[in-house]
């Protein structure tokens, strides 16, 4: 099926830009990837931008996010850095048709496809068969794939049983206060063991305190994202503080 509107990415009229937050391998202090996060052109939060996305313009918005993130990464990211882009599965009508602008942008600015990670949040209710088609297509093209906010959304374990992405990012609500919650430690520990058996890379996001970090490190987590390491930086690719 051809994309209805998979033409030139026009249709979302509000200008916006991106901030970038590193995902850091705390075992060696190196940046694993930078996640692109929508911001206003003045650096303001994403709320006012996202509020204007609807079923009529979400394809255009999704396409423009990809283009903006890749262009900024090509111009400013440290050499060799991976780029993690959030995509909206419900904005993708037919994966190979709707990926054309992404491929053209990466080619134009010289950004390798194997440095792009596409992540989606499972909080968006979507058709599982459609999502699997997108993920498998992206993997075939050469992109990495990631589930964001794992443990908080609709797909969860059923999706993981059908498709194993390269990366799973554990929901921040499981991470927050893990140092004082035995139940969270049990859930996270078993989730990490399951991901290891699948051969999936685990990322813990939303880490804000040294005590949370210590527990996660004790559980064998190396990839961390959160304010303890670095806040999102508007149109910049910051190096993390010592962890």
C-alpha positions, 0 to 999 in steps of 0.5 A, a space after each residue: 500500500 502506498 503512503 497516503 501523503 508519503 510525498 515530501 514531508 510537508 504539512 506540519 507548519 510549526 517550526 521546531 528543533 531538537 535537543 540531544 541526550 546521551 546514553 552512556 556506557 558507564 563501564 567506560 564513560 563512552 557515549 553509546 548513542 544520542 537520543 533526539 528529543 523535540 524542542 521549540 526553536 527557542 529550546 522550549 519543551 516539546 509540549 506545545 509542539 506535540 500538542 499540535 500533532 494530529 492524525 492529519 499532520 503526524 506523518 509530516 511531523 514524523 518525517 520532519 523529526 527524522 530529517 532535523 535529527 539526522 541533519 543536526 547529527 551529521 553537522 555536530 555529533 562526535 564522529 562515530 556517534 549513534 543517533 536514536 530517533 523516536 518514530 510514530 508507528 501510526 504515522 508509517 503507512 507502508 515502511 519502505 515507501 515512508 522511509 524514502 525521505 530518511 534514506 535520502 536525508 542520510 545520503 545527502 548529509 553522509 550519515 551512515 544508516 548503521 548509526 541510526 536507531 529507531 525507537 518507539 514507545 509502547 505507550 502508543 496503542 498500535 496494530 501489532 502486525 503493522 508494527 512488526 512489519 515496520 521493525 522487520 523492514 527497518 532491520 532489513 534496511 540496516 537500522 537498529 531498533 529499540 523499544 522505549 518505555 518498556 514495561 509501561 505500555 500496550 505491547 510488552 512481553 507479547 511483542 518481545 516474544 514475536 520480535 527481538 529489537 536490538 535495544 530495550 529501554 526500561 521505563 523510568 518509573 521502574 528505575 526511579 527509587 529502585 534503591 528503596 524499592 525491593 519490588 522494583 529491584 526484583 522486576 528489573 532484575 528479572 527483566 534484565 535476565 530475560 533481555 540477556 537471554 534474548 541477546 538484547 541490549 538493555 538501557 535504563 533511562 530516567 536515572 537521577 541519583 547516585 543510589 539508583 545508579 549503584 543498584 543498577 550497576 550491581 544488577 549488571 546495567 552498563 547503559 544509562 540515560 538520565 539527568 545524573 549523567 547529562 540533561 538534554 542539550 539544545 542542538 548540541 551533543 554534550 559529553 557526559 559527566 564522570 559517572 
